[in-house]
């Protein structure tokens, strides 16, 4: 009986994974039409570096940077977006360099750093590790960017941090992975609605087809 239960669980899990992959594939295809806001958590960083004075924005030695893995992740996403002919309009990022660099590599264009997307945990390691989604002011600032309709025929890209995403979308969003994107569909007369989440592997799988 235990064996049958385990087998049923594996089949259920496999079916859920396949359904999620199909949903992601369809969502990525729909981005070609424009009208979406893509909210990325920046890609992987160099853990040997510390945020000493991260808000000295011009001092790269005082803030944690993307690792080579993180740069490669952002390039892979950017390559997939280009190959899939997904139109990108405005690109807004945190004022921290790791988000700026990720935004440039993902979008292939210059970005607009803004306070609303800058690390709401004030670069606190404990805040980043355990986002509570409790900073209502920071969350509202992100939501205002998400709810702004993209330029006609394009998608808006936002690149921010784990805590800002949890502040905007609730503590359950605190499991967002590096390089993962929350996709919001612009509303014609109201706030944007969540269309889904896209991870790095989803982009590369779609581009390879």
C-alpha positions in Angstrom: 0.0 0.0 0.0 2.8 2.4 0.9 4.4 1.6 -2.5 1.2 2.4 -4.3 0.9 5.7 -2.4 4.4 6.7 -3.3 3.8 5.8 -6.9 0.6 7.9 -7.0 2.5 10.8 -5.4 5.2 10.6 -8.0 2.7 10.5 -10.8 0.8 13.5 -9.3 4.0 15.5 -8.9 5.1 14.7 -12.5 1.7 15.8 -13.8 1.9 19.0 -11.9 5.4 19.7 -13.2 4.3 19.1 -16.8 1.3 21.4 -16.4 3.4 24.1 -14.9 5.9 23.8 -17.8 3.0 24.1 -20.3 1.6 27.1 -18.5 5.0 28.8 -18.5 5.4 28.1 -22.2 2.0 29.6 -23.0 2.7 32.6 -20.9 6.1 33.3 -22.5 4.4 33.0 -26.0 1.7 35.5 -24.9 4.4 38.1 -24.0 5.0 38.6 -27.8 1.8 40.6 -27.8 3.0 43.1 -25.2 0.9 44.5 -22.4 2.7 42.8 -19.5 5.0 43.8 -16.7 7.8 41.5 -15.9 9.1 41.8 -12.3 12.5 40.1 -11.9 14.5 39.4 -8.9 18.1 40.1 -9.9 20.2 37.1 -10.8 22.9 35.4 -8.7 25.5 37.5 -6.7 29.0 37.0 -5.4 28.5 35.8 -1.8 32.1 36.6 -0.9 31.3 40.3 -1.3 29.4 42.2 1.3 27.1 45.2 1.2 29.4 47.5 3.3 27.9 50.8 2.1 25.5 49.7 -0.5 23.7 53.0 -0.9 26.9 54.7 -2.0 25.7 53.9 -5.4 28.8 55.0 -7.3 31.1 52.8 -5.1 31.1 49.3 -6.6 33.5 48.1 -4.0 31.0 48.8 -1.2 28.1 46.7 -2.6 27.6 43.1 -3.6 27.8 42.5 -7.3 26.5 39.9 -9.7 28.7 36.8 -9.9 29.8 35.3 -13.2 27.0 32.8 -12.8 24.5 35.7 -12.3 25.8 37.5 -15.4 25.4 34.3 -17.4 21.9 33.8 -16.1 20.9 37.3 -17.1 22.5 36.8 -20.6 20.5 33.6 -21.1 17.2 35.3 -20.3 18.2 38.2 -22.5 19.1 35.8 -25.4 15.8 34.0 -25.0 13.8 37.3 -25.0 15.6 38.4 -28.2 15.2 35.1 -30.0 11.5 34.9 -29.1 11.0 38.5 -30.4 9.4 39.6 -27.1 9.1 43.4 -27.3 10.6 45.3 -24.4 9.6 48.9 -23.6 10.6 50.7 -20.4 13.2 49.0 -18.1 13.3 50.1 -14.5 15.7 48.8 -11.9 16.9 49.2 -8.3 19.7 51.7 -7.9 22.0 49.0 -6.7 24.5 47.9 -9.4 23.6 44.2 -9.3 20.1 45.0 -10.4 21.2 47.6 -13.0 23.6 45.1 -14.5 21.0 42.4 -14.6 18.5 44.7 -16.2 20.9 45.7 -19.0 21.8 42.1 -19.7 18.2 40.9 -19.7 16.8 43.7 -21.8 19.8 44.6 -24.0 19.2 48.3 -23.4 19.8 51.1 -20.9 17.8 51.1 -17.8 16.2 53.7 -15.4 17.2 53.2 -11.8 14.5 54.2 -9.3 14.1 54.4 -5.6 10.9 52.3 -5.6 12.9 49.2 -6.6 15.9 49.7 -4.4 16.4 47.1 -1.7 13.7 47.7 1.0 15.6 45.7 3.6 18.4 48.4 3.5 20.8 45.6 2.5 20.3 43.7 5.8 21.3 40.1 5.5 18.6 39.0 7.9 16.0 41.0 6.0 16.9 39.4 2.7 16.9 35.9 4.3 13.5 36.3 5.9 11.4 38.7 4.0 8.1 39.3 5.8 6.3 41.5 3.2 5.7 43.9 6.0 7.0 47.1 4.4 3.7 48.5 3.1 5.2 51.7 1.8 7.9 49.9 -0.3 5.3 47.4 -1.5 2.9 50.2 -2.7 5.8 51.9 -4.6 6.4 48.6 -6.5 2.7 48.1 -7.1 2.4 51.5 -8.7 5.1 50.6 -11.2 3.4 47.2 -11.9 0.0 48.9 -12.4 1.3 51.4 -14.9 0.3 50.2 -18.4 3.2 49.5 -20.7 3.7 51.4 -23.9 1.6 50.1 -26.7 2.9 46.8 -28.1 5.6 46.4 -25.4 6.3 44.9 -22.1 7.8 46.7 -19.1 10.7 45.2 -17.2 11.4 45.8 -13.5 14.4 44.4 -11.8 14.4 44.5 -8.0 15.1 42.5 -4.8 13.6 39.6 -2.9 12.3 41.8 -0.1 10.7 44.3 -2.4 8.8 41.5 -4.2 7.6 40.2 -0.8 6.6 43.7 0.2 4.6 44.1 -3.0 3.0 40.7 -3.4 3.0 39.2 0.1 5.2 37.0 2.2 4.4 34.0 0.1 6.3 35.7 -2.8 9.4 35.6 -0.6 10.4 32.2 -2.1 11.2 34.0 -5.4 14.4 32.6 -6.9 17.3 34.6 -8.3 16.4 35.5 -11.9 12.7 34.5 -11.5 10.1 36.8 -12.8 6.5 37.5 -11.7 4.4 38.3 -14.8 1.6 40.8 -14.5 -1.0 41.6 -17.1 -1.9 45.2 -17.3 -5.6 46.0 -16.5 -7.7 48.2 -18.8 -9.3 50.0 -15.8 -7.7 48.7 -12.6 -4.7 47.1 -11.1 -2.6 44.6 -13.0 -3.3 40.9 -12.3 -0.8 38.1 -11.8 -0.5 35.9 -14.9 2.2 33.6 -13.7 5.8 33.1 -12.7 8.7 32.3 -15.1 12.0 30.8 -14.0 15.3 30.7 -15.9 14.8 27.2 -17.1 11.4 28.2 -18.6 13.0 30.8 -20.8 15.8 28.6 -22.1 13.4 25.7 -22.7 11.1 27.8 -24.7 13.9 29.4 -26.7 15.4 26.0 -27.5 12.2 24.7 -29.2 
